[in-house]
Amino acid sequence: MRLDVVTIFPEYLDPLDVSLVGKARARGRLDVHVHDLRRWTYDRHHTVDDTPYGGGPGMVMKTEPWGDALDEVIAAGYEAGARGPALVVPTPSGRPFTQEVAVELSQRPWLLFTPARYEGIDRRVVDEYATRMPVYEVSIGDYVLAGGEAAVLVITEAVARLLPGVLGNAESHRDDSFAPGAMANLLEGPVYTKPPVWRGHDVPDVLLSGHHGRIARWRRDEALRRTALNRPDLVERCDPAAFDRKDRETLSLLGWASEPDGRFWRRPRTVEE
Ligand code: ADE
């Protein structure tokens, strides 16, 4: 997979040399190119922003540097043999970046990131490239960062670990929180390793039992418990058919009640509870 990042802070992307993404690059699974947007400015101050039409606070990134940069970066990618570019625009106004979007992006051969500073990029830039390629405007969460570079790091890491041959053990994806499948919409439960007792804290007996069926059940109950506590919205969104009898029992013990259609909703706690 080829990645191009155009930014006014190229050094912000230095962590792409480290850890999993660094290894993916070393193994040739990721071909990363970081470009300084100011290379495509032609005035003495290397201006990339200007005041917004219509007034208001902040500055808007200008069309010309982005257009010139993207044209050249796209041409260079094609020249190097890359095909099928997609533009990834990190912005708090984008659609939520979820595991599902990560999987979709991991299946593309070439991602072009345009992390913005200030109030964002003049809209015409996205409109222009949307005529040539798919555009993913994505937000990594309901908070506002000073710029999109940290979001590029987040998205790249989530995507890179899905590429074949990047994670040591392909099975590692299987139980990820948010992975598709039986545990879809449940968060991963707690995990343990040796020693069996640490500062008086035991590893749960069931995990030492060697009984695969009971271990799987315990893991599912823990996943349900954690999801119900931390992400009740995910439980409410679950397909009722995904819950077995034991799931229902666990949820009702946690104070959840079911609708006639099987969907669960959080029962308000009474004072005694
Ligand atoms: N840029 C600023 N805030 C952001 C966010 N939450 N997600 C993606 N890009 C951003």
Residues whose N, C-alpha, C, O or C-beta is under 5 A from the ligand:
A	BS01	ADE	P90 T91 P92 V138 S139 I140 G141 Y143 V144 L145 G147 G148 A151
